[in-house]
Amino acid sequence: MKILLDECVDQRLAPEIRGHAVTTVPQMGWASIKNGELLHRAEREFDVFITVDRNLAFQQNIPKFQIAVILLHASSNRLDDLQVLVPILLESIGTAPKGQVTHVRL
């Protein structure tokens, strides 16, 4: 799967998402782009968008986008706090439906 990692997620998490092609928002040159435009661009090139932005689902009409959104629920966006979610995240990637938010938490 082609995965886009939001800029609010520690980029060092990317290598932990094994078996998938992971790119970050800054690598795409899309830093500071508003969420609506970001999702619009992402759905053209990626299968899954991973974020820690809990407001995203309230600010955007996710069903209109043809990309799966995975929301990581951690105590912070620090790498240590995100790494514990990796096993659950890896299980969720293959089943996360497009146009919906999949919540990953302990």
Legacy VTK file of the C-alpha trace (Angstrom):
# vtk DataFile Version 3.0
C-alpha trace
ASCII
DATASET POLYDATA
POINTS 106 float
0.000 0.000 0.000
1.045 3.573 -0.618
0.854 5.516 2.617
1.103 9.238 3.310
2.232 10.235 6.795
0.878 13.583 7.981
3.375 16.269 8.959
2.133 16.163 12.568
3.332 12.536 12.845
6.981 12.000 13.749
8.683 11.131 10.438
10.829 8.542 12.200
7.721 6.365 12.392
7.868 5.736 8.626
10.432 2.878 8.727
8.320 1.141 11.389
5.473 0.762 8.889
7.084 -2.227 7.209
5.810 -3.746 4.006
4.374 -0.500 2.669
5.622 2.453 0.644
5.556 5.314 3.151
6.032 8.951 2.182
5.699 11.987 4.420
3.814 15.190 3.678
7.074 17.226 3.753
8.724 14.784 1.313
5.875 15.494 -1.106
6.443 19.241 -0.680
2.950 19.584 0.797
3.836 20.986 4.227
1.443 23.663 5.513
-1.271 22.774 2.995
-4.757 22.864 4.530
-6.314 19.477 5.305
-8.999 19.591 2.597
-6.508 20.288 -0.160
-4.059 17.824 1.367
-6.606 14.987 1.313
-7.618 15.921 -2.234
-4.000 15.636 -3.398
-3.347 12.523 -1.314
-6.300 10.553 -2.669
-4.812 10.781 -6.181
-1.520 9.142 -5.186
-1.998 7.222 -1.937
-4.176 4.500 -0.451
-3.916 5.533 3.218
-3.371 8.795 5.097
-2.057 8.472 8.676
-2.452 11.336 11.135
-2.675 12.205 14.834
-4.889 15.240 14.101
-8.064 14.478 16.054
-9.838 17.492 14.536
-9.496 16.224 10.970
-12.688 14.135 11.051
-14.684 17.106 12.346
-13.186 19.634 9.928
-13.416 17.551 6.764
-16.138 15.518 5.069
-14.044 12.330 4.980
-16.593 10.231 2.979
-16.055 12.455 -0.058
-12.384 11.416 -0.271
-11.239 8.178 -1.889
-8.530 7.503 0.664
-8.517 5.620 3.963
-7.698 7.824 6.948
-6.093 6.277 10.002
-6.113 8.330 13.185
-3.488 7.361 15.750
-4.593 7.947 19.348
-1.495 8.376 21.489
-0.696 10.529 24.491
1.542 12.663 22.233
3.006 12.655 18.734
6.426 11.690 20.104
7.973 8.623 18.507
7.980 6.620 21.741
4.245 7.157 22.188
3.478 6.252 18.564
5.663 3.141 18.355
3.450 1.199 20.755
0.614 1.556 18.225
2.578 0.099 15.299
1.344 -3.514 15.623
-2.295 -2.345 15.651
-1.578 0.133 12.864
-0.088 -2.580 10.646
-3.194 -4.727 11.137
-5.457 -1.770 10.332
-3.779 -0.658 7.123
-5.114 -3.521 5.016
-8.682 -3.230 6.265
-9.131 0.538 6.609
-11.976 1.536 4.269
-11.660 4.481 1.928
-13.792 7.444 2.883
-13.730 6.591 6.581
-11.598 7.264 9.640
-10.124 4.186 11.310
-9.126 4.803 14.906
-5.976 3.101 16.203
-5.517 3.061 19.944
-4.414 0.732 22.721
LINES 1 107
106 0 1 2 3 4 5 6 7 8 9 10 11 12 13 14 15 16 17 18 19 20 21 22 23 24 25 26 27 28 29 30 31 32 33 34 35 36 37 38 39 40 41 42 43 44 45 46 47 48 49 50 51 52 53 54 55 56 57 58 59 60 61 62 63 64 65 66 67 68 69 70 71 72 73 74 75 76 77 78 79 80 81 82 83 84 85 86 87 88 89 90 91 92 93 94 95 96 97 98 99 100 101 102 103 104 105
